[in-house]
Amino acid sequence: MNNLDVVKHGSLIDATSEKPFSQFEQQFIAEALSKISMEDNELKDTEIDVDELYEECFGGVPSGVTKKKAYGALEGLTEKKITIHVNGLKRKERASFSWLSLFVYDKVTGKATAHINKDAAIYLLNLDDNFTKIKREIYMLMSNTYGTRLLELMSKVYGAVNERLFTIEELRKLLHVGDRYPSNYDLKRYVIEPAIEGVNELADFVLSYEQIKTKRRISHFKFTKHKKKDLDEHKPIEF
């Protein structure tokens, strides 16, 4: 397994999806992307030892139902689509694509060959420079799928700008929640608070959040990024 950090373009971090992605699906995508080099003359099919990657992420080799579920989810990456919005100086576009064009699992060797959607990869490689890097040891140890997305979204924030504001609908799409947890109470309990807990445990920064009301109704969530040393002073705000 390589030791490269996870690097994503800004528009890719802000990608939306109507369907949820599991934690392992996100880690698999990050691993596949890390194997793509701008120096390659031709994009090659990416072979990944699924058992080895799973062990790195979760501390053990999958077996039985767990293995079947993990591999079944990866096969779904040929169909799940994400949408990115490019708002650069030269390009203002919206693009939708699935990550894989083909996924083949060899039951004998335990290895999977991921055929990356080459058209999508070429498109992403040709975007203007606006990339965010996340330490591999943090990304691969995240155990909460919503925490991983929140880690990506808030890793874009740096310098004087330390917060991001999302409408509820926008946040649902960015975190790939789908139609799960329709009430704001459940969204907080099962998505936002576990996500923040996961980020605060592993990242080199901590997050807090607050609800913003419009005409007495909750309309937005605001996330604020703090230095790690402020952990005790800035715990997630509870309502």
C-alpha positions in Angstrom: 0.0 0.0 0.0 1.4 3.4 -0.8 2.0 6.2 1.7 0.8 9.1 -0.4 -1.4 11.7 1.1 -4.9 12.2 -0.2 -5.1 15.1 -2.7 -8.3 16.4 -4.2 -9.3 19.3 -6.3 -11.5 21.9 -4.5 -14.5 21.3 -6.8 -14.2 17.5 -6.1 -14.3 18.1 -2.4 -17.5 20.1 -2.8 -19.1 17.4 -5.0 -22.7 16.5 -4.3 -24.5 13.2 -4.7 -28.0 12.0 -4.3 -26.8 8.6 -3.1 -24.8 7.8 0.0 -21.2 6.6 -0.1 -19.9 4.2 2.6 -16.7 5.0 4.5 -14.9 2.2 2.6 -16.1 3.4 -0.7 -14.6 6.8 0.0 -11.3 5.3 1.1 -11.2 3.1 -1.9 -11.7 6.1 -4.2 -8.9 8.0 -2.4 -6.6 5.0 -2.8 -7.4 4.7 -6.5 -6.9 8.5 -7.2 -3.6 8.4 -5.4 -2.3 6.0 -8.0 -3.0 8.5 -10.9 -0.1 10.6 -11.9 -0.1 13.7 -14.1 3.2 12.5 -15.5 1.6 9.3 -17.0 1.3 9.4 -20.7 -1.6 7.0 -20.5 -4.0 6.3 -17.6 -3.7 2.7 -16.6 -6.2 0.4 -14.8 -5.6 0.5 -11.1 -5.1 -2.7 -9.2 -5.8 -2.6 -5.5 -5.5 -5.3 -2.9 -8.9 -4.8 -1.2 -8.1 -7.0 1.8 -4.9 -5.0 2.4 -6.7 -1.6 2.1 -9.5 -2.8 4.4 -6.9 -3.9 7.0 -5.2 -0.5 6.9 -8.5 1.3 7.4 -10.2 -0.9 9.9 -7.4 -3.0 11.5 -8.4 -6.4 10.3 -9.0 -8.4 7.1 -12.7 -8.7 6.2 -14.4 -12.0 6.2 -17.9 -13.5 5.8 -20.7 -11.0 5.7 -18.4 -8.1 6.2 -16.3 -9.0 3.2 -19.4 -9.6 1.0 -20.8 -6.2 2.0 -17.6 -4.3 1.5 -16.9 -5.8 -2.0 -20.6 -5.4 -3.0 -20.4 -1.7 -2.1 -17.3 -1.2 -4.3 -19.0 -2.7 -7.3 -21.7 0.0 -6.9 -19.1 2.6 -7.7 -19.7 1.9 -11.4 -23.2 3.3 -11.0 -23.2 6.0 -8.3 -22.7 9.4 -9.7 -21.3 12.6 -8.2 -21.7 16.2 -9.5 -19.0 18.8 -9.3 -19.3 22.6 -10.0 -16.3 24.3 -11.5 -16.1 28.0 -10.8 -12.6 29.0 -12.0 -11.4 32.0 -13.8 -11.5 30.3 -17.1 -14.1 27.6 -16.6 -17.6 27.7 -15.1 -19.1 24.3 -15.6 -21.1 21.5 -14.0 -19.9 17.9 -14.6 -21.5 14.6 -13.5 -19.8 11.2 -13.6 -19.3 7.8 -11.9 -15.9 6.9 -10.5 -15.4 3.5 -12.1 -16.2 2.2 -15.6 -15.5 -1.4 -14.5 -14.8 -3.2 -11.2 -13.4 -6.8 -11.3 -12.8 -8.8 -8.2 -10.5 -11.9 -8.4 -11.8 -14.4 -5.9 -8.6 -16.4 -6.1 -6.0 -13.6 -5.4 -8.3 -11.4 -3.4 -7.4 -8.4 -5.5 -9.7 -6.0 -7.3 -8.9 -4.2 -10.5 -10.6 -0.8 -10.6 -11.0 0.6 -14.1 -11.1 4.3 -13.3 -13.5 6.4 -15.5 -10.7 7.7 -17.7 -12.8 10.6 -19.2 -13.5 11.8 -15.7 -9.9 11.5 -14.6 -8.6 13.4 -17.6 -11.2 16.1 -16.9 -10.1 16.4 -13.3 -6.4 16.5 -14.1 -7.0 19.4 -16.4 -8.7 21.7 -13.9 -7.0 24.8 -12.7 -4.7 24.4 -9.6 -6.9 24.4 -6.5 -6.0 21.3 -4.6 -6.4 20.3 -0.9 -4.1 17.7 0.7 -5.1 15.6 3.7 -2.7 13.4 5.6 -3.2 9.7 4.6 -2.9 8.5 8.2 -5.8 10.7 9.1 -8.0 9.9 6.1 -7.6 6.2 6.1 -8.3 5.9 9.9 -11.6 7.8 9.7 -14.4 5.4 10.6 -17.4 7.6 9.9 -18.4 8.2 6.3 -20.0 11.6 7.1 -16.9 12.5 9.1 -14.7 11.8 6.1 -16.8 14.2 4.0 -16.8 16.9 6.7 -13.0 16.5 7.0 -12.6 17.1 3.3 -15.0 20.1 3.3 -13.3 21.8 6.2 -9.8 21.0 5.1 -10.4 23.5 2.3 -10.7 26.3 4.9 -7.4 27.9 5.9 -5.9 31.2 6.9 -8.2 34.0 8.0 -11.3 32.1 6.7 -12.1 29.4 9.3 -15.8 28.7 8.8 -18.3 27.4 6.2 -22.1 28.0 6.0 -24.4 25.4 4.3 -28.1 25.3 3.8 -29.7 22.1 5.2 -30.4 20.8 1.6 -26.9 21.7 0.5 -25.3 19.9 3.5 -27.3 16.8 2.8 -26.0 16.6 -0.7 -22.4 17.5 0.2 -22.4 14.8 2.9 -24.1 12.3 0.6 -26.8 11.6 3.1 -29.5 10.9 0.4 -33.0 10.6 1.8 -31.9 9.3 5.2 -32.6 11.2 8.4 -35.2 13.6 7.1 -35.7 15.4 10.4 -33.2 18.0 11.6 -33.0 16.2 15.0 -31.9 13.0 13.4 -29.6 14.8 11.0 -27.8 16.3 14.0 -27.8 13.1 16.1 -26.8 10.5 13.4 -24.8 12.6 10.9 -23.4 15.9 12.1 -22.4 15.1 15.7 -20.8 11.7 15.0 -19.0 13.3 12.0 -17.6 16.1 14.2 -16.6 13.6 16.8 -14.6 11.6 14.3 -12.9 14.7 12.8 -12.0 16.1 16.2 -10.5 12.8 17.3 -8.1 12.4 14.3 -7.6 15.6 12.5 -5.0 18.3 13.3 -7.9 20.7 13.9 -11.2 20.6 15.7 -14.7 21.7 14.6 -17.7 23.2 16.3 -21.1 23.9 14.7 -24.2 26.0 15.2 -27.7 26.1 13.7 -28.8 29.3 12.0 -32.4 30.2 11.9 -34.4 32.1 9.2 -37.9 33.2 10.3 -37.7 31.0 13.4 -36.9 27.9 11.4 -33.5 26.2 11.2 -32.2 26.9 7.6 -28.4 26.6 7.8 -25.6 24.9 9.7 -22.4 26.8 10.3 -19.1 24.9 10.9 -16.1 26.6 12.5 -12.6 25.3 12.4 -10.3 25.8 15.4 -6.7 25.0 16.2 -6.2 21.6 18.0 -5.1 23.3 21.2 -8.6 24.9 21.5 -10.2 21.4 21.9 -11.4 21.9 25.4 -12.7 25.4 24.7 -14.6 24.6 21.5 -16.8 21.6 21.8 -19.7 21.0 19.4 -22.6 23.2 20.4 -25.6 21.1 21.5 -29.2 22.1 21.3 
